[in-house]
Amino acid sequence: MKNFLQEAESFQQDLLDIRREIHQHAEIGFELPTTIALVKKQLQSMGIETIDVGKSGVAAVVGPATGKVFLLRADMDALPITEDSGVDFPSENGYMHACGHDLHTTMLLGAARLLKHHENELKGRVKLLFQPAEELLTGAKVMVDAGVLENPHVDAAMMIHVLSGNHVENGKFIFLDAGPTHASHDRFEITVTGKGSHGASPELGVDPLLVMSYIHIALGELNSREVPAGEVMIATVGQIKGGLAANVIPQSAYMQGTIRTYKKEMNDLAKRRIKEIAESIGKAYRAEVVVDYNSSCPVQVNDEKLNDAVKKYAEDLFGEEDIETPATTGIGKTTGSEDFSYYSSAVPGIVVRLVANNPSGDRYPMHHPKVVFDDSVLYKGTALLADSAVRWLDDNTI
């Protein structure tokens, strides 16, 4: 097999051009017409047939008609953030690729180019998936429900996520430990219904804002008073709404937040206690309280065997000096969530991180309007995706 690193580096400028075009036309959620059109045009120019998957997903298969199947996934969506990065190719529409998905999409297109060029050497099939709505943590579930892991059946899956806002040298790969790497995500909503009244006569009403305030304070004690030492459970309230005027006690108030855990036991504890606490406070203050859980994403777990294999492939391709771990960087699993977990819940899967800090030295984190990613690393991610798929298929030939 030809050295993918050298071959990917030879078309680095093409990768830069693609990434910057995607960046300038950032799109969010499932509404990705410009990005999808670009992805399809690029794949079709390589002689790769595209397949529509669910709502806004694009898939393709490279390789022979038989053999095992290795899935490579890239997310395509941006964030509803107004860009303030200072790059000379900023987003033109009020959205921003502040999480690096423009790099992910570009690297997978580059990997497709390598794989198609070497298609007759593949010992199995590589399924390429360009996914919408990762930022909503729902896109992967829509893809799975639409059958993306079948026809042909996927045997293992991999993704790369670029990383900003850290001290590690750009172009290094961070291989996380096997096991949980990203927390689960559950969204809760709490509606408090009281009794509206004039602000001058609070005794005639039931103040839902007061009730909501006590619930908010009480939920903050969950992390410090009810979670065993060494366990992780984060319940965060991110939105509170209620009232329209200074002199009116409103009829109702509303809050929503998220729960992040690594274990089902902690997830169950959080859901049970949030409901108990909120409803009990509501009863104490004569208000009706309804707690709903309406969105979830499972824990992302890196498969040990696949993780070890791809780490070895990376060491062979780049040299051990380009491979980092939590032990060498202090960067390990995160309480952030990643909907790639829907694939990893069904088949062995891994997330690999590629460091791409702002080369100017600024260290803004992902999801910040000033974040800048170093796209000089594109060819390295491209090479690892293609090389890992090829070598895994070689090692797992039927």
C-alpha positions as a Markdown table, in Angstrom:
| # | Residue | x | y | z |
|---|---|---|---|---|
| 1 | Met | 0.0 | 0.0 | 0.0 |
| 2 | Lys | 1.4 | 3.4 | -1.0 |
| 3 | Asn | 2.4 | 5.8 | 1.8 |
| 4 | Phe | -0.9 | 7.7 | 2.5 |
| 5 | Leu | 0.9 | 10.4 | 4.4 |
| 6 | Gln | 3.0 | 11.5 | 1.4 |
| 7 | Glu | 0.1 | 11.2 | -1.0 |
| 8 | Ala | -2.3 | 13.2 | 1.2 |
| 9 | Glu | 0.4 | 15.9 | 1.7 |
| 10 | Ser | 0.7 | 16.2 | -2.1 |
| 11 | Phe | -2.9 | 17.5 | -2.3 |
| 12 | Gln | -2.9 | 19.6 | 0.9 |
| 13 | Gln | -3.8 | 22.7 | -1.0 |
| 14 | Asp | -6.9 | 21.1 | -2.4 |
| 15 | Leu | -7.9 | 20.3 | 1.2 |
| 16 | Leu | -7.3 | 23.8 | 2.3 |
| 17 | Asp | -9.5 | 25.1 | -0.6 |
| 18 | Ile | -12.4 | 22.7 | 0.3 |
| 19 | Arg | -12.2 | 23.5 | 4.1 |
| 20 | Arg | -12.3 | 27.2 | 3.6 |
| 21 | Glu | -15.2 | 27.0 | 1.2 |
| 22 | Ile | -17.2 | 25.0 | 3.7 |
| 23 | His | -16.2 | 27.4 | 6.5 |
| 24 | Gln | -17.4 | 30.4 | 4.5 |
| 25 | His | -20.8 | 28.8 | 4.1 |
| 26 | Ala | -21.4 | 27.3 | 7.5 |
| 27 | Glu | -24.8 | 25.7 | 8.0 |
| 28 | Ile | -26.5 | 24.3 | 11.1 |
| 29 | Gly | -28.6 | 21.3 | 12.2 |
| 30 | Phe | -30.2 | 19.4 | 9.4 |
| 31 | Glu | -30.4 | 22.4 | 7.0 |
| 32 | Leu | -27.1 | 21.9 | 5.1 |
| 33 | Pro | -27.9 | 22.3 | 1.4 |
| 34 | Thr | -24.7 | 24.0 | 0.4 |
| 35 | Thr | -22.4 | 21.7 | 2.3 |
| 36 | Ile | -24.2 | 18.6 | 1.0 |
| 37 | Ala | -24.0 | 19.8 | -2.5 |
| 38 | Leu | -20.2 | 20.4 | -2.1 |
| 39 | Val | -19.7 | 16.9 | -0.6 |
| 40 | Lys | -21.7 | 15.2 | -3.3 |
| 41 | Lys | -19.9 | 17.1 | -6.1 |
| 42 | Gln | -16.5 | 16.2 | -4.6 |
| 43 | Leu | -17.3 | 12.5 | -4.2 |
| 44 | Gln | -18.9 | 12.3 | -7.7 |
| 45 | Ser | -15.8 | 13.9 | -9.2 |
| 46 | Met | -13.8 | 11.0 | -7.8 |
| 47 | Gly | -16.1 | 8.5 | -9.4 |
| 48 | Ile | -17.8 | 7.7 | -6.1 |
| 49 | Glu | -21.6 | 7.2 | -6.1 |
| 50 | Thr | -23.4 | 8.9 | -3.2 |
| 51 | Ile | -26.3 | 7.7 | -1.2 |
| 52 | Asp | -28.8 | 9.9 | 0.7 |
| 53 | Val | -29.3 | 8.8 | 4.3 |
| 54 | Gly | -32.2 | 9.9 | 6.4 |
| 55 | Lys | -32.6 | 13.6 | 6.6 |
| 56 | Ser | -29.5 | 15.4 | 5.2 |
| 57 | Gly | -27.0 | 12.5 | 5.5 |
| 58 | Val | -24.7 | 11.5 | 2.7 |
| 59 | Ala | -23.0 | 8.1 | 2.5 |
| 60 | Ala | -20.8 | 6.3 | 0.0 |
| 61 | Val | -19.0 | 2.9 | -0.2 |
| 62 | Val | -15.6 | 2.3 | -1.6 |
| 63 | Gly | -14.1 | -1.2 | -2.1 |
| 64 | Pro | -15.1 | -4.6 | -3.4 |
| 65 | Ala | -18.6 | -6.1 | -3.1 |
| 66 | Thr | -17.5 | -8.4 | -0.3 |
| 67 | Gly | -15.6 | -8.3 | 2.9 |
| 68 | Lys | -15.9 | -6.5 | 6.2 |
| 69 | Val | -17.0 | -2.9 | 6.4 |
| 70 | Phe | -15.2 | -0.1 | 8.2 |
| 71 | Leu | -17.1 | 3.1 | 8.7 |
| 72 | Leu | -15.5 | 6.6 | 8.7 |
| 73 | Arg | -17.7 | 9.4 | 9.9 |
| 74 | Ala | -17.5 | 13.2 | 9.6 |
| 75 | Asp | -20.0 | 15.7 | 11.0 |
| 76 | Met | -20.9 | 18.6 | 8.7 |
| 77 | Asp | -22.9 | 21.1 | 10.8 |
| 78 | Ala | -21.8 | 24.4 | 12.4 |
| 79 | Leu | -23.1 | 26.4 | 15.3 |
| 80 | Pro | -25.5 | 29.4 | 15.6 |
| 81 | Ile | -22.6 | 31.7 | 16.5 |
| 82 | Thr | -21.5 | 35.0 | 14.9 |
| 83 | Glu | -17.8 | 34.6 | 13.9 |
| 84 | Asp | -15.2 | 36.9 | 15.4 |
| 85 | Ser | -12.1 | 34.9 | 14.5 |
| 86 | Gly | -10.3 | 37.4 | 12.3 |
| 87 | Val | -9.5 | 34.8 | 9.6 |
| 88 | Asp | -9.5 | 36.0 | 6.0 |
| 89 | Phe | -12.2 | 33.5 | 5.0 |
| 90 | Pro | -14.9 | 34.1 | 7.6 |
| 91 | Ser | -18.4 | 32.7 | 7.5 |
| 92 | Glu | -20.7 | 34.8 | 5.4 |
| 93 | Asn | -24.1 | 34.0 | 6.9 |
| 94 | Gly | -24.1 | 34.5 | 10.7 |
| 95 | Tyr | -23.2 | 30.8 | 11.6 |
| 96 | Met | -19.8 | 29.5 | 12.4 |
| 97 | His | -17.8 | 26.3 | 12.2 |
| 98 | Ala | -16.5 | 26.8 | 15.8 |
| 99 | Cys | -16.2 | 23.1 | 16.5 |
| 100 | Gly | -14.1 | 22.1 | 13.5 |
| 101 | His | -16.6 | 20.1 | 11.6 |
| 102 | Asp | -15.5 | 21.9 | 8.4 |
| 103 | Leu | -12.1 | 20.2 | 9.0 |
| 104 | His | -13.7 | 16.9 | 9.7 |
| 105 | Thr | -15.7 | 17.0 | 6.5 |
| 106 | Thr | -12.6 | 18.0 | 4.5 |
| 107 | Met | -10.5 | 15.2 | 6.0 |
| 108 | Leu | -13.1 | 12.6 | 5.1 |
| 109 | Leu | -13.3 | 13.9 | 1.5 |
| 110 | Gly | -9.5 | 13.6 | 1.4 |
| 111 | Ala | -9.6 | 10.0 | 2.7 |
| 112 | Ala | -12.2 | 9.2 | 0.1 |
| 113 | Arg | -9.8 | 10.4 | -2.6 |
| 114 | Leu | -7.0 | 8.2 | -1.2 |
| 115 | Leu | -9.3 | 5.2 | -0.8 |
| 116 | Lys | -10.8 | 5.5 | -4.3 |
| 117 | His | -7.3 | 5.8 | -5.8 |
| 118 | His | -6.3 | 2.5 | -4.1 |
| 119 | Glu | -9.7 | 0.8 | -4.3 |
| 120 | Asn | -8.4 | -2.3 | -6.1 |
| 121 | Glu | -6.1 | -2.9 | -3.1 |
| 122 | Leu | -8.8 | -2.9 | -0.4 |
| 123 | Lys | -9.6 | -6.2 | 1.4 |
| 124 | Gly | -13.1 | -5.1 | 2.3 |
| 125 | Arg | -15.3 | -2.0 | 2.1 |
| 126 | Val | -15.1 | 1.4 | 3.6 |
| 127 | Lys | -18.3 | 3.2 | 4.2 |
| 128 | Leu | -18.0 | 7.0 | 4.2 |
| 129 | Leu | -20.6 | 8.9 | 6.2 |
| 130 | Phe | -21.1 | 12.7 | 6.2 |
| 131 | Gln | -23.5 | 13.4 | 9.0 |
| 132 | Pro | -25.8 | 16.3 | 9.9 |
| 133 | Ala | -26.8 | 17.7 | 13.3 |
| 134 | Glu | -24.1 | 16.5 | 15.6 |
| 135 | Glu | -24.4 | 19.7 | 17.6 |
| 136 | Leu | -28.0 | 18.8 | 18.3 |
| 137 | Leu | -26.8 | 15.4 | 19.4 |
| 138 | Thr | -29.5 | 13.9 | 17.2 |
| 139 | Gly | -27.9 | 13.5 | 13.8 |
| 140 | Ala | -26.3 | 10.1 | 14.4 |
| 141 | Lys | -29.5 | 8.6 | 15.8 |
| 142 | Val | -31.3 | 9.7 | 12.6 |
| 143 | Met | -28.6 | 8.0 | 10.6 |
| 144 | Val | -28.8 | 4.8 | 12.6 |
| 145 | Asp | -32.6 | 4.8 | 12.4 |
| 146 | Ala | -32.3 | 5.2 | 8.6 |
| 147 | Gly | -30.2 | 2.1 | 8.4 |
| 148 | Val | -26.7 | 3.5 | 7.8 |
| 149 | Leu | -25.1 | 0.7 | 9.8 |
| 150 | Glu | -26.6 | -1.9 | 7.4 |
| 151 | Asn | -26.5 | -2.6 | 3.6 |
| 152 | Pro | -23.7 | -3.3 | 3.9 |
| 153 | His | -23.4 | -4.1 | 7.6 |
| 154 | Val | -20.8 | -2.0 | 9.4 |
| 155 | Asp | -18.2 | -4.0 | 11.5 |
| 156 | Ala | -16.3 | -1.1 | 13.1 |
| 157 | Ala | -16.3 | 2.7 | 13.1 |
| 158 | Met | -13.9 | 5.6 | 13.6 |
| 159 | Met | -13.9 | 9.4 | 13.6 |
| 160 | Ile | -11.3 | 12.1 | 14.2 |
| 161 | His | -12.1 | 15.3 | 16.1 |
| 162 | Val | -9.8 | 18.3 | 15.9 |
| 163 | Leu | -9.0 | 20.0 | 19.2 |
| 164 | Ser | -8.3 | 23.6 | 20.1 |
| 165 | Gly | -7.6 | 25.6 | 23.3 |
| 166 | Asn | -4.8 | 23.4 | 24.7 |
| 167 | His | -1.0 | 23.4 | 25.1 |
| 168 | Val | -0.2 | 20.4 | 22.9 |
| 169 | Glu | 1.8 | 20.8 | 19.7 |
| 170 | Asn | -0.3 | 21.1 | 16.5 |
| 171 | Gly | -0.5 | 17.9 | 14.4 |
| 172 | Lys | -0.2 | 15.6 | 17.3 |
| 173 | Phe | -2.8 | 12.8 | 17.7 |
| 174 | Ile | -4.2 | 12.2 | 21.2 |
| 175 | Phe | -5.4 | 8.6 | 21.7 |
| 176 | Leu | -7.8 | 8.4 | 24.7 |
| 177 | Asp | -7.9 | 5.4 | 27.0 |
| 178 | Ala | -10.3 | 2.7 | 26.1 |
| 179 | Gly | -13.6 | 3.0 | 27.8 |
| 180 | Pro | -15.8 | 6.1 | 28.3 |
| 181 | Thr | -14.4 | 9.2 | 26.5 |
| 182 | His | -17.5 | 11.4 | 26.3 |
| 183 | Ala | -20.3 | 11.7 | 28.8 |
| 184 | Ser | -24.0 | 10.9 | 28.1 |
| 185 | His | -26.3 | 13.8 | 27.6 |
| 186 | Asp | -29.9 | 14.1 | 28.8 |
| 187 | Arg | -31.9 | 17.3 | 28.6 |
| 188 | Phe | -34.5 | 18.1 | 31.2 |
| 189 | Glu | -37.3 | 20.7 | 31.3 |
| 190 | Ile | -39.1 | 21.9 | 34.4 |
| 191 | Thr | -42.3 | 23.9 | 34.1 |
| 192 | Val | -43.7 | 25.6 | 37.2 |
| 193 | Thr | -47.3 | 26.8 | 37.2 |
| 194 | Gly | -48.3 | 29.1 | 40.0 |
| 195 | Lys | -51.0 | 31.8 | 40.2 |
| 196 | Gly | -50.5 | 35.1 | 38.6 |
| 197 | Ser | -51.2 | 38.3 | 40.5 |
| 198 | His | -50.4 | 42.0 | 40.8 |
| 199 | Gly | -46.9 | 42.6 | 42.0 |
| 200 | Ala | -48.2 | 44.8 | 44.8 |
| 201 | Ser | -50.3 | 41.8 | 46.2 |
| 202 | Pro | -48.1 | 38.7 | 46.1 |
| 203 | Glu | -50.2 | 37.1 | 48.8 |
| 204 | Leu | -53.0 | 36.7 | 46.3 |
| 205 | Gly | -50.8 | 34.6 | 43.9 |
| 206 | Val | -48.4 | 31.8 | 43.9 |
| 207 | Asp | -45.1 | 33.0 | 42.6 |
| 208 | Pro | -43.5 | 30.5 | 40.1 |
| 209 | Leu | -40.3 | 32.6 | 39.9 |
| 210 | Leu | -39.8 | 32.1 | 43.6 |
| 211 | Val | -40.4 | 28.4 | 43.3 |
| 212 | Met | -38.1 | 28.2 | 40.3 |
| 213 | Ser | -35.3 | 30.0 | 42.2 |
| 214 | Tyr | -35.5 | 27.4 | 45.0 |
| 215 | Ile | -35.4 | 24.5 | 42.6 |
| 216 | His | -32.4 | 26.0 | 40.8 |
| 217 | Ile | -30.5 | 26.4 | 44.1 |
| 218 | Ala | -31.4 | 22.9 | 45.2 |
| 219 | Leu | -30.3 | 21.3 | 42.0 |
| 220 | Gly | -26.9 | 22.9 | 42.4 |
| 221 | Glu | -26.4 | 20.8 | 45.5 |
| 222 | Leu | -26.8 | 17.5 | 43.7 |
| 223 | Asn | -23.2 | 17.4 | 42.5 |
| 224 | Ser | -21.7 | 18.2 | 45.9 |
| 225 | Arg | -24.0 | 16.3 | 48.3 |
| 226 | Glu | -25.5 | 13.3 | 46.5 |
| 227 | Val | -22.8 | 12.0 | 44.1 |
| 228 | Pro | -20.2 | 9.6 | 45.6 |
| 229 | Ala | -16.6 | 10.7 | 45.5 |
| 230 | Gly | -14.9 | 9.5 | 42.3 |
| 231 | Glu | -18.2 | 9.4 | 40.3 |
| 232 | Val | -19.3 | 12.0 | 37.8 |
| 233 | Met | -22.7 | 13.6 | 37.5 |
| 234 | Ile | -23.1 | 17.1 | 36.3 |
| 235 | Ala | -26.6 | 18.8 | 36.2 |
| 236 | Thr | -26.5 | 22.2 | 34.7 |
| 237 | Val | -29.3 | 24.7 | 34.3 |
| 238 | Gly | -28.7 | 26.7 | 31.1 |
| 239 | Gln | -32.0 | 28.5 | 30.6 |
| 240 | Ile | -34.6 | 30.1 | 32.9 |
| 241 | Lys | -37.6 | 32.0 | 31.6 |
| 242 | Gly | -40.5 | 33.7 | 33.4 |
| 243 | Gly | -42.4 | 36.9 | 33.6 |
| 244 | Leu | -43.0 | 39.8 | 31.2 |
| 245 | Ala | -43.3 | 42.9 | 33.5 |
| 246 | Ala | -41.7 | 44.2 | 36.7 |
| 247 | Asn | -45.0 | 44.6 | 38.4 |
| 248 | Val | -46.7 | 41.3 | 37.5 |
| 249 | Ile | -46.3 | 37.9 | 39.2 |
| 250 | Pro | -46.5 | 35.6 | 36.2 |
| 251 | Gln | -48.6 | 32.5 | 35.9 |
| 252 | Ser | -45.7 | 30.2 | 35.0 |
| 253 | Ala | -42.0 | 29.9 | 34.7 |
| 254 | Tyr | -39.7 | 27.5 | 32.8 |
| 255 | Met | -36.2 | 26.1 | 33.0 |
| 256 | Gln | -34.1 | 23.6 | 31.1 |
| 257 | Gly | -30.7 | 22.1 | 31.5 |
| 258 | Thr | -28.6 | 19.0 | 30.9 |
| 259 | Ile | -27.3 | 16.0 | 32.8 |
| 260 | Arg | -23.9 | 14.5 | 32.0 |
| 261 | Thr | -22.7 | 11.2 | 33.4 |
| 262 | Tyr | -20.5 | 8.2 | 32.5 |
| 263 | Lys | -22.6 | 5.5 | 34.2 |
| 264 | Lys | -26.2 | 4.5 | 34.0 |
| 265 | Glu | -26.4 | 4.4 | 37.8 |
| 266 | Met | -25.5 | 8.1 | 38.0 |
| 267 | Asn | -27.9 | 9.0 | 35.2 |
| 268 | Asp | -30.7 | 7.2 | 37.0 |
| 269 | Leu | -29.9 | 9.0 | 40.2 |
| 270 | Ala | -29.9 | 12.4 | 38.6 |
| 271 | Lys | -33.2 | 11.9 | 36.8 |
| 272 | Arg | -34.9 | 10.5 | 40.0 |
| 273 | Arg | -33.6 | 13.3 | 42.3 |
| 274 | Ile | -34.3 | 16.2 | 39.9 |
| 275 | Lys | -37.9 | 15.1 | 39.7 |
| 276 | Glu | -38.2 | 14.5 | 43.4 |
| 277 | Ile | -36.6 | 17.8 | 44.4 |
| 278 | Ala | -38.5 | 19.9 | 41.9 |
| 279 | Glu | -41.9 | 18.4 | 42.7 |
| 280 | Ser | -41.3 | 18.5 | 46.4 |
| 281 | Ile | -40.4 | 22.2 | 46.3 |
| 282 | Gly | -43.4 | 22.9 | 44.2 |
| 283 | Lys | -45.7 | 21.2 | 46.7 |
| 284 | Ala | -44.1 | 23.1 | 49.5 |
| 285 | Tyr | -44.9 | 26.4 | 47.8 |
| 286 | Arg | -48.3 | 25.5 | 46.4 |
| 287 | Ala | -47.2 | 25.3 | 42.8 |
| 288 | Glu | -47.6 | 22.7 | 40.1 |
| 289 | Val | -44.3 | 21.3 | 38.8 |
| 290 | Val | -43.8 | 19.1 | 35.8 |
| 291 | Val | -40.4 | 17.6 | 34.9 |
| 292 | Asp | -39.8 | 16.2 | 31.5 |
| 293 | Tyr | -36.8 | 14.5 | 29.9 |
| 294 | Asn | -36.9 | 14.9 | 26.1 |
| 295 | Ser | -33.5 | 14.4 | 24.6 |
| 296 | Ser | -30.7 | 12.0 | 25.2 |
| 297 | Cys | -27.3 | 10.8 | 23.8 |
| 298 | Pro | -25.5 | 7.7 | 25.2 |
| 299 | Val | -21.9 | 7.6 | 26.6 |
| 300 | Gln | -19.2 | 7.4 | 23.9 |
| 301 | Val | -17.1 | 4.3 | 24.7 |
| 302 | Asn | -13.8 | 3.7 | 22.8 |
| 303 | Asp | -13.4 | 0.0 | 22.0 |
| 304 | Glu | -10.2 | -1.3 | 23.5 |
| 305 | Lys | -9.2 | -3.6 | 20.7 |
| 306 | Leu | -9.9 | -1.1 | 18.0 |
| 307 | Asn | -8.3 | 1.7 | 20.0 |
| 308 | Asp | -5.1 | -0.3 | 20.3 |
| 309 | Ala | -5.1 | -1.2 | 16.7 |
| 310 | Val | -5.5 | 2.3 | 15.3 |
| 311 | Lys | -3.0 | 3.7 | 17.7 |
| 312 | Lys | -0.5 | 1.2 | 16.3 |
| 313 | Tyr | -1.4 | 2.2 | 12.8 |
| 314 | Ala | -0.8 | 5.8 | 13.7 |
| 315 | Glu | 2.6 | 5.1 | 15.3 |
| 316 | Asp | 3.6 | 3.2 | 12.1 |
| 317 | Leu | 2.4 | 6.1 | 9.9 |
| 318 | Phe | 3.7 | 9.1 | 11.8 |
| 319 | Gly | 6.2 | 7.8 | 14.3 |
| 320 | Glu | 5.7 | 7.5 | 18.0 |
| 321 | Glu | 6.7 | 11.1 | 18.5 |
| 322 | Asp | 3.4 | 12.3 | 17.0 |
| 323 | Ile | 1.2 | 10.1 | 19.3 |
| 324 | Glu | 0.1 | 11.5 | 22.6 |
| 325 | Thr | -2.1 | 10.1 | 25.4 |
| 326 | Pro | -3.9 | 11.4 | 28.5 |
| 327 | Ala | -0.8 | 10.4 | 30.5 |
| 328 | Thr | 1.5 | 12.6 | 28.3 |
| 329 | Thr | -0.9 | 15.5 | 27.9 |
| 330 | Gly | -3.2 | 15.6 | 30.9 |
| 331 | Ile | -6.1 | 15.7 | 28.3 |
| 332 | Gly | -8.4 | 12.8 | 28.9 |
| 333 | Lys | -12.1 | 12.0 | 28.7 |
| 334 | Thr | -14.5 | 14.9 | 28.7 |
| 335 | Thr | -17.9 | 15.6 | 30.2 |
| 336 | Gly | -18.9 | 17.0 | 26.8 |
| 337 | Ser | -21.0 | 14.7 | 24.6 |
| 338 | Glu | -20.6 | 13.3 | 21.1 |
| 339 | Asp | -23.3 | 11.6 | 19.2 |
| 340 | Phe | -20.9 | 9.3 | 17.5 |
| 341 | Ser | -21.8 | 7.2 | 20.6 |
| 342 | Tyr | -24.9 | 6.0 | 18.7 |
| 343 | Tyr | -22.6 | 4.1 | 16.3 |
| 344 | Ser | -20.2 | 2.9 | 19.1 |
| 345 | Ser | -23.2 | 1.6 | 21.0 |
| 346 | Ala | -23.9 | -0.8 | 18.0 |
| 347 | Val | -20.4 | -1.6 | 16.8 |
| 348 | Pro | -16.8 | -1.2 | 18.0 |
| 349 | Gly | -16.0 | 2.5 | 17.6 |
| 350 | Ile | -13.3 | 5.0 | 18.5 |
| 351 | Val | -12.8 | 8.8 | 18.6 |
| 352 | Val | -9.3 | 10.1 | 18.0 |
| 353 | Arg | -8.3 | 13.7 | 18.6 |
| 354 | Leu | -6.1 | 15.8 | 16.3 |
| 355 | Val | -4.5 | 18.9 | 17.8 |
| 356 | Ala | -5.2 | 22.0 | 15.7 |
| 357 | Asn | -4.7 | 25.1 | 17.9 |
| 358 | Asn | -4.6 | 28.6 | 16.4 |
| 359 | Pro | -1.0 | 28.9 | 15.0 |
| 360 | Ser | -0.8 | 32.5 | 16.3 |
| 361 | Gly | -0.8 | 31.2 | 19.8 |
| 362 | Asp | -4.3 | 32.2 | 20.9 |
| 363 | Arg | -6.0 | 29.4 | 22.8 |
| 364 | Tyr | -9.7 | 30.0 | 22.4 |
| 365 | Pro | -11.7 | 26.9 | 23.1 |
| 366 | Met | -14.1 | 25.2 | 20.7 |
| 367 | His | -17.6 | 26.9 | 20.5 |
| 368 | His | -16.0 | 30.3 | 21.0 |
| 369 | Pro | -16.6 | 33.0 | 18.4 |
| 370 | Lys | -12.8 | 33.8 | 18.3 |
| 371 | Val | -11.6 | 30.2 | 17.9 |
| 372 | Val | -9.3 | 29.5 | 15.0 |
| 373 | Phe | -8.2 | 26.0 | 13.9 |
| 374 | Asp | -4.9 | 25.2 | 12.2 |
| 375 | Asp | -5.9 | 23.7 | 8.9 |
| 376 | Ser | -2.3 | 22.8 | 8.1 |
| 377 | Val | -3.0 | 19.5 | 9.9 |
| 378 | Leu | -5.7 | 18.4 | 7.3 |
| 379 | Tyr | -3.4 | 16.1 | 5.4 |
| 380 | Lys | -2.5 | 14.2 | 8.5 |
| 381 | Gly | -6.1 | 13.5 | 9.5 |
| 382 | Thr | -6.8 | 12.5 | 5.9 |
| 383 | Ala | -3.9 | 10.1 | 5.9 |
| 384 | Leu | -4.9 | 8.5 | 9.3 |
| 385 | Leu | -8.5 | 7.9 | 8.3 |
| 386 | Ala | -7.6 | 6.2 | 5.1 |
| 387 | Asp | -4.7 | 4.2 | 6.5 |
| 388 | Ser | -6.6 | 3.0 | 9.5 |
| 389 | Ala | -9.5 | 1.8 | 7.3 |
| 390 | Val | -7.2 | -0.1 | 5.0 |
| 391 | Arg | -5.1 | -1.7 | 7.7 |
| 392 | Trp | -8.1 | -2.7 | 9.8 |
| 393 | Leu | -9.6 | -4.4 | 6.7 |
| 394 | Asp | -6.2 | -6.1 | 6.1 |
| 395 | Asp | -6.1 | -7.3 | 9.7 |
| 396 | Asn | -9.8 | -8.5 | 9.7 |
| 397 | Thr | -10.0 | -10.2 | 6.3 |
| 398 | Ile | -12.7 | -12.8 | 6.3 |
